[in-house]
Amino acid sequence: MPSLNQAHCEACHADAPQVSEVELPELLRQIPDWNIEVRDGVMQLEKVFVFKNFTFALAFTNAVGEIAEAEGHHPGLLTEWGKVTVTWWSHSIKGLHRNDFIMAARTDEVAKGAEGRK
């Protein structure tokens, strides 16, 4: 099985299973520094990336947008001066799917190459 940052998303429909309680700890180990947030009963992955200014934060936002569009799986992105909050969850199943962990790992890869990180 490829590592998360090299995997691709699979089509996720409303009847797709959410990540199980057994799978969750192993997947979280592969994306350190991501937090689980629960909003309106929906489990989500979230991480804040810090940058030197708005220009670098916006460039990172656009780079994450490109990988999201390529996979057809789109995060919540909050771009502010010097930081970007990225939130992944699967809207169709109202929770976490393996795709969210794949995209979190791929977001970390984008961040490694991003300019202007603090």
C-alpha positions in Angstrom: 0.0 0.0 0.0 1.5 3.4 -1.0 2.2 6.0 1.7 -0.6 8.5 2.2 1.2 11.3 0.5 1.6 9.2 -2.7 -1.9 7.7 -2.7 -4.8 9.0 -4.7 -8.4 9.6 -3.6 -11.1 7.2 -4.5 -14.6 8.2 -5.4 -16.6 8.7 -2.2 -20.3 8.4 -2.2 -22.9 8.9 0.6 -22.8 5.2 1.5 -19.0 5.0 1.8 -17.8 4.0 5.2 -16.2 6.5 7.5 -12.8 5.8 9.0 -13.3 3.3 11.8 -12.1 3.8 15.4 -9.6 1.0 14.7 -8.2 2.8 11.6 -8.2 6.3 13.1 -5.1 6.1 15.3 -2.9 4.5 12.6 -4.0 7.1 10.1 -3.4 10.0 12.5 0.2 8.7 13.2 0.9 9.2 9.5 -0.1 12.9 9.7 1.4 14.3 12.8 0.4 17.8 13.8 -3.1 17.5 12.3 -5.9 17.9 14.8 -9.4 16.4 14.9 -12.1 18.9 15.2 -15.8 18.1 15.6 -18.2 20.7 14.2 -21.9 20.1 14.2 -21.2 16.5 14.9 -18.9 16.1 11.9 -15.3 14.9 12.5 -12.7 16.9 10.5 -8.9 17.1 10.1 -7.5 20.6 10.7 -4.0 22.2 10.7 -2.7 25.7 10.7 0.2 26.6 8.5 2.2 29.7 9.3 3.9 32.0 6.8 5.9 35.2 6.8 3.1 37.3 5.1 -0.1 37.2 3.1 1.6 36.7 -0.2 3.2 33.4 0.9 0.0 32.3 2.6 -2.0 33.0 -0.6 0.5 31.1 -2.8 0.2 28.1 -0.4 -3.6 28.3 -0.6 -3.5 28.2 -4.4 -1.1 25.2 -4.4 -3.4 23.3 -2.0 -6.3 24.3 -4.3 -4.5 22.8 -7.3 -3.9 19.4 -5.6 -7.5 19.4 -4.4 -8.9 20.1 -7.8 -6.7 17.4 -9.4 -8.1 14.9 -6.9 -11.7 16.2 -7.0 -11.6 16.5 -3.2 -11.8 20.0 -1.7 -10.9 21.3 1.7 -12.0 24.3 3.7 -9.3 26.9 3.3 -9.1 30.0 5.5 -6.3 32.3 4.3 -5.3 35.1 6.6 -2.2 37.4 6.9 0.6 35.0 7.7 -1.4 31.8 8.1 -3.7 29.3 6.3 -6.1 26.9 8.1 -6.7 23.8 6.1 -9.7 21.6 7.0 -10.4 18.2 5.4 -13.5 16.1 5.7 -15.8 14.2 3.3 -19.0 16.2 2.9 -20.9 13.3 1.3 -20.4 11.0 4.4 -20.4 13.8 7.0 -17.1 12.7 8.5 -13.7 11.3 7.8 -12.8 9.0 4.9 -9.3 7.7 4.0 -9.3 10.4 1.3 -9.1 13.1 3.9 -5.9 11.6 5.4 -4.4 11.2 1.9 -5.1 14.9 1.2 -3.8 16.0 4.6 -0.5 14.1 3.9 -0.3 15.7 0.5 -1.0 19.1 2.0 2.0 18.5 4.2 4.1 17.7 1.1 3.0 21.0 -0.5 4.0 22.8 2.7 7.5 21.3 2.7 8.1 23.0 -0.6 6.3 26.3 0.2 8.3 29.5 0.4 7.9 31.8 3.3 7.2 29.3 6.1 8.1 30.5 9.5 
